[in-house]
């Protein structure tokens, strides 16, 4: 009897010990789970804070880049204003035509840190927008201009592209002008402001746009071509008597001395008749390209500036 009771007590004691061990195991597991949960919550908070800090830093860098490029545009306008005060012609030997190579903006660095990579760099250039074929001239008051279409065909041939694209582009531009003048509720044609807008015209592909991009432009109004800065394909387009080799020779001659007026051009380029409506030696529209990089971030913009005498006006700015 006594041995049976002793056995029961011993068994009960073992069960109690096992229960306590199990309770300790549950407590340990619970503590581990709580610790893991706390770590996850803290890590999440740190991650969210890091994301917010990075977002604020990116916004700050974006604003800094925008202000730097805005300052660069003001600098370009100042150069063009000064040039307009003292020069009646525009050629590639003038100060505005000298590009700004990559310039370190953080110059206030002690000598011991000169080997550290610069955190802010600025570069840019001013280009004569009237050195390019102005596609706005393809149509006027909603009507296709055949002489301008023929000129654009010559440019496309000089660039080894399909000349039939000239007519297609002119018709679309004319339709856009007619819609702008009438203001009807019919389907609105594509407005043409940038060269990339030609992708809306059948036949124009990214490859075609890449081939003609540096020789064409859309300006707010019809403008003459500046013979002091024009590219060879643009000269061929505007002057039917010139071949591509003749245009290259003309460019080589003007490097020695720019054309001072159209009479000088007629004298030095015999066999070519210049029309003041189509050719000039001065420019009113300029393209400004700016690029700023800060650490791993980079921003590049292009702007169109109109100059009237010594006054300048910013027409548009776009990121490229």
Secondary structure, DSSP 4 states (H G I P E B T S, - for coil): -HHHHHHHHHHHHHHHHHHHHHHHHHHHHHHHHHHHHHHHHHHHHHHHHHHHHHHHHHHHHHHHHHHHHHHHHHHHHHHHHHHHHH-SS--TTSGGGS-EEEEES-----GGGTTSPPSEEEEEEEEEGGGSEEGGGGEETTEE-HHHHHHHHHHHHHTT--TTHHHHHHHHHHHHHHHHHH--SSPPPPP--SGGGGGGSTT--HHHHHHHGGGEE--SS---EETTT--HHHHHHH-TT--HHHHHHHHHHHHHS---SHHHHHHHSTT----TTTEES--SEEEEEEEEEETTEEEEEEEEEEEETTEEEEEEEEE-
